[in-house]
């Protein structure tokens, strides 16, 4: 299963961290995903979209 939001489709970002010696280290920055039920189906939703869902209610 991919680490993507089922609503907006956002996925993990690739970022470059720098050490004290200024070496470049590539890492993945993952989303804050939550599993919730929407209309009886389980969906993996990022917190940005989850706030929008609860704001509409």
N, CA, C and O atoms as a MOPAC input file, in Angstrom:
PM7 MOZYME 1SCF
protein

 N      0.83400 1    -1.17300 1     0.00000 1
 C      0.00000 1     0.00000 1     0.00000 1
 C      0.89100 1     1.25200 1     0.00000 1
 O      1.83400 1     1.35900 1     0.78400 1
 N      0.57600 1     2.17100 1    -0.87500 1
 C      1.38200 1     3.38400 1    -0.99000 1
 C      1.07300 1     4.34400 1     0.15000 1
 O     -0.03700 1     4.36000 1     0.68300 1
 N      2.05900 1     5.13300 1     0.50900 1
 C      1.86700 1     6.13900 1     1.55300 1
 C      1.39200 1     7.43300 1     0.90800 1
 O      2.11400 1     8.42800 1     0.86800 1
 N      0.16800 1     7.39800 1     0.40800 1
 C     -0.43300 1     8.55900 1    -0.24100 1
 C     -1.79400 1     8.83800 1     0.36700 1
 O     -2.46400 1     7.93800 1     0.87400 1
 N     -2.18500 1    10.08700 1     0.30700 1
 C     -3.50600 1    10.48700 1     0.76400 1
 C     -4.52100 1    10.06900 1    -0.29400 1
 O     -4.31100 1    10.29900 1    -1.48500 1
 N     -5.62800 1     9.45000 1     0.14200 1
 C     -6.65100 1     8.99900 1    -0.79600 1
 C     -7.50300 1    10.13900 1    -1.32800 1
 O     -8.18400 1     9.96700 1    -2.33900 1
 N     -7.48800 1    11.29700 1    -0.68000 1
 C     -8.30700 1    12.42000 1    -1.13000 1
 C     -7.52900 1    13.33100 1    -2.08600 1
 O     -7.96900 1    13.57100 1    -3.21000 1
 N     -6.37400 1    13.83700 1    -1.64000 1
 C     -5.64000 1    14.81400 1    -2.46200 1
 C     -4.51600 1    14.18000 1    -3.27900 1
 O     -4.04300 1    14.78500 1    -4.24100 1
 N     -4.08000 1    12.96700 1    -2.91500 1
 C     -3.04100 1    12.29000 1    -3.68900 1
 C     -1.61600 1    12.70000 1    -3.34700 1
 O     -0.67500 1    12.32700 1    -4.04700 1
 N     -1.45400 1    13.47400 1    -2.26000 1
 C     -0.09400 1    13.86600 1    -1.86100 1
 C      0.67500 1    12.66100 1    -1.36800 1
 O      0.10700 1    11.75900 1    -0.75200 1
 N      1.97900 1    12.64800 1    -1.64200 1
 C      2.82800 1    11.55100 1    -1.21900 1
 C      4.04900 1    12.06200 1    -0.48600 1
 O      4.12900 1    13.24800 1    -0.16900 1
 N      5.00600 1    11.18200 1    -0.20900 1
 C      6.20500 1    11.61000 1     0.52000 1
 C      7.08900 1    12.53300 1    -0.31900 1
 O      7.15000 1    12.42000 1    -1.54300 1
 N      7.77300 1    13.45400 1     0.37400 1
 C      8.69600 1    14.38700 1    -0.28800 1
 C     10.12000 1    13.87300 1    -0.12800 1
 O     10.43200 1    13.18000 1     0.84000 1
 N     10.97200 1    14.21200 1    -1.07000 1
 C     12.39900 1    13.93900 1    -0.95700 1
 C     13.07400 1    15.24400 1    -0.55500 1
 O     13.00500 1    16.24200 1    -1.27200 1
 N     13.73100 1    15.21700 1     0.61100 1
 C     14.41000 1    16.42500 1     1.08000 1
 C     15.89600 1    16.14300 1     1.21300 1
 O     16.31900 1    14.98800 1     1.27200 1
 N     16.68000 1    17.20400 1     1.25900 1
 C     18.12600 1    17.07900 1     1.41900 1
 C     18.50900 1    17.67900 1     2.76000 1
 O     18.34600 1    18.87800 1     2.98400 1
 N     19.02700 1    16.82800 1     3.66300 1
 C     19.53700 1    17.30200 1     4.94600 1
 C     21.01100 1    17.60300 1     4.78200 1
 O     21.69100 1    16.98800 1     3.96000 1
 N     21.50400 1    18.54400 1     5.55800 1
 C     22.91300 1    18.90500 1     5.52000 1
 C     23.56500 1    18.61100 1     6.86500 1
 O     23.00100 1    18.92900 1     7.91200 1
 N     24.74800 1    18.00500 1     6.84200 1
 C     25.49800 1    17.73100 1     8.06300 1
 C     26.34700 1    18.95300 1     8.40000 1
 O     26.33400 1    19.94600 1     7.67400 1
 N     27.07700 1    18.87300 1     9.49700 1
 C     27.97300 1    19.97200 1     9.86200 1
 C     29.09700 1    20.12600 1     8.83700 1
 O     29.61200 1    21.22500 1     8.63300 1
 N     29.47500 1    19.01400 1     8.19300 1
 C     30.50500 1    19.06500 1     7.14900 1
 C     29.90100 1    19.44400 1     5.78800 1
 O     30.58700 1    19.41700 1     4.76700 1
 N     28.61300 1    19.79600 1     5.79000 1
 C     27.87500 1    20.24900 1     4.61100 1
 C     27.72500 1    19.15700 1     3.55200 1
 O     27.66200 1    19.44300 1     2.35600 1
 N     27.66700 1    17.89800 1     4.00800 1
 C     27.37100 1    16.79700 1     3.09300 1
 C     25.86300 1    16.73500 1     2.87000 1
 O     25.08400 1    17.03300 1     3.77500 1
 N     25.45800 1    16.34800 1     1.66800 1
 C     24.04500 1    16.24400 1     1.33500 1
 C     23.56300 1    14.81300 1     1.57700 1
 O     24.12600 1    13.85800 1     1.04300 1
 N     22.51900 1    14.68200 1     2.38600 1
 C     21.93200 1    13.37600 1     2.67800 1
 C     20.46800 1    13.42600 1     2.27700 1
 O     19.69000 1    14.20000 1     2.83400 1
 N     20.09600 1    12.60100 1     1.31000 1
 C     18.70400 1    12.57500 1     0.85200 1
 C     17.86600 1    11.67700 1     1.77100 1
 O     18.23800 1    10.53700 1     2.05000 1
 N     16.73200 1    12.21000 1     2.23300 1
 C     15.81600 1    11.45100 1     3.07100 1
 C     14.39400 1    11.65300 1     2.56000 1
 O     14.12300 1    12.55300 1     1.76600 1
 N     13.48500 1    10.78900 1     3.03700 1
 C     12.06800 1    10.91300 1     2.68200 1
 C     11.31000 1    11.50100 1     3.85500 1
 O     11.44600 1    11.03900 1     4.98800 1
 N     10.51000 1    12.52000 1     3.58100 1
 C      9.67200 1    13.12900 1     4.59400 1
 C      8.24400 1    12.63800 1     4.34800 1
 O      7.61600 1    13.00400 1     3.35500 1
 N      7.73600 1    11.80100 1     5.26800 1
 C      6.43500 1    11.17200 1     5.08300 1
 C      5.31000 1    12.06400 1     5.59600 1
 O      5.52400 1    12.93600 1     6.43800 1
 N      4.11600 1    11.83300 1     5.07700 1
 C      2.93700 1    12.57600 1     5.51000 1
 C      2.42300 1    12.04500 1     6.83600 1
 O      2.74100 1    10.92700 1     7.24100 1
 N      1.63100 1    12.85900 1     7.50100 1
 C      0.96400 1    12.45400 1     8.73400 1
 C     -0.38600 1    11.85200 1     8.33700 1
 O     -1.39200 1    12.55800 1     8.28700 1
 N     -0.40400 1    10.53800 1     8.05500 1
 C     -1.61000 1     9.87400 1     7.57400 1
 C     -2.39300 1     9.25800 1     8.71500 1
 O     -1.82500 1     8.73800 1     9.67500 1
 N     -3.71800 1     9.32700 1     8.59100 1
 C     -4.63400 1     8.69700 1     9.53400 1
 C     -5.61000 1     7.83000 1     8.73400 1
 O     -5.98200 1     8.17900 1     7.61400 1
 N     -6.02100 1     6.70600 1     9.31000 1
 C     -7.01400 1     5.84800 1     8.67500 1
 C     -8.37100 1     6.16500 1     9.28600 1
 O     -8.57000 1     6.01200 1    10.49100 1
 N     -9.30900 1     6.61200 1     8.44300 1
 C    -10.65200 1     6.94900 1     8.91500 1
 C    -11.67600 1     6.31500 1     7.98700 1
 O    -11.34300 1     5.89400 1     6.87900 1
 N    -12.92600 1     6.24900 1     8.44300 1
 C    -14.00800 1     5.73600 1     7.61600 1
 C    -14.78900 1     6.89800 1     7.03600 1
 O    -15.25700 1     7.77100 1     7.76700 1
 N    -14.92800 1     6.90300 1     5.71300 1
 C    -15.72800 1     7.90100 1     5.02200 1
 C    -16.76000 1     7.14500 1     4.19800 1
 O    -16.40600 1     6.41100 1     3.27500 1
 N    -18.03800 1     7.32400 1     4.52900 1
 C    -19.15300 1     6.63600 1     3.86000 1
 C    -18.98200 1     5.11900 1     3.89100 1
 O    -19.25400 1     4.43900 1     2.90200 1
 N    -18.53100 1     4.59200 1     5.02700 1
 C    -18.41000 1     3.15200 1     5.21400 1
 C    -17.15300 1     2.51200 1     4.66200 1
 O    -16.97300 1     1.30300 1     4.81100 1
 N    -16.27100 1     3.28200 1     4.02700 1
 C    -15.03000 1     2.74100 1     3.47800 1
 C    -13.83300 1     3.33500 1     4.20500 1
 O    -13.82700 1     4.51900 1     4.54000 1
 N    -12.81000 1     2.49900 1     4.45100 1
 C    -11.59300 1     2.98100 1     5.09100 1
 C    -10.74100 1     3.73500 1     4.09200 1
 O    -10.51400 1     3.27000 1     2.97500 1
 N    -10.27000 1     4.90700 1     4.50600 1
 C     -9.40300 1     5.72500 1     3.65300 1
 C     -8.24100 1     6.22400 1     4.47900 1
 O     -8.37400 1     6.49200 1     5.67300 1
 N     -7.07800 1     6.34600 1     3.81600 1
 C     -5.90100 1     6.93900 1     4.45100 1
 C     -5.86100 1     8.40600 1     4.04700 1
 O     -5.73900 1     8.74400 1     2.86900 1
 N     -5.96600 1     9.26700 1     5.05200 1
 C     -6.13300 1    10.69800 1     4.80300 1
 C     -5.04700 1    11.46200 1     5.53200 1
 O     -4.73400 1    11.15200 1     6.68200 1
 N     -4.46300 1    12.46900 1     4.87000 1
 C     -3.46800 1    13.32300 1     5.52300 1
 C     -4.19600 1    14.30600 1     6.44000 1
 O     -5.39700 1    14.53300 1     6.29200 1
 N     -3.46600 1    14.87800 1     7.37600 1
 C     -4.08000 1    15.75900 1     8.37100 1
 C     -4.64200 1    17.03500 1     7.74000 1
 O     -5.61000 1    17.60200 1     8.24600 1
 N     -4.05000 1    17.47900 1     6.65900 1
 C     -4.53800 1    18.67400 1     5.96600 1
 C     -5.95700 1    18.44300 1     5.44500 1
 O     -6.82900 1    19.30000 1     5.59000 1
 N     -6.17700 1    17.27000 1     4.83400 1
 C     -7.50600 1    16.93700 1     4.31000 1
 C     -8.47100 1    16.58300 1     5.43600 1
 O     -9.66700 1    16.85600 1     5.33100 1
 N     -7.96900 1    15.97800 1     6.51100 1
 C     -8.81700 1    15.61100 1     7.64200 1
 C     -9.40400 1    16.85400 1     8.30400 1
 O    -10.56000 1    16.85400 1     8.72700 1
 N     -8.60100 1    17.90800 1     8.39000 1
 C     -9.09700 1    19.16900 1     8.95000 1
 C    -10.20000 1    19.75300 1     8.06500 1
 O    -11.17600 1    20.31000 1     8.56800 1
 N    -10.04000 1    19.62200 1     6.73900 1
 C    -11.06000 1    20.11600 1     5.81500 1
 C    -12.35500 1    19.33700 1     5.96000 1
 O    -13.43900 1    19.91800 1     5.90600 1
 N    -12.25100 1    17.99700 1     6.14600 1
 C    -13.43700 1    17.14700 1     6.28600 1
 C    -14.22700 1    17.53400 1     7.53700 1
 O    -15.44900 1    17.67400 1     7.48600 1
 N    -13.51500 1    17.70800 1     8.67500 1
 C    -14.20200 1    18.06000 1     9.91200 1
 C    -14.67400 1    19.50100 1     9.92900 1
 O    -15.61500 1    19.82900 1    10.65100 1
 N    -14.04100 1    20.37100 1     9.14800 1
 C    -14.45900 1    21.77600 1     9.09800 1
 C    -15.78600 1    21.92100 1     8.35400 1
 O    -16.58700 1    22.80000 1     8.67200 1
 N    -16.01900 1    21.04900 1     7.35200 1
 C    -17.26500 1    21.11400 1     6.57600 1
 C    -18.47100 1    20.66300 1     7.37600 1
 O    -19.59300 1    21.08100 1     7.09000 1
 N    -18.25200 1    19.79400 1     8.40100 1
 C    -19.38200 1    19.27400 1     9.18600 1
 C    -20.00900 1    20.31500 1    10.07700 1
 O    -20.96700 1    20.02000 1    10.79200 1

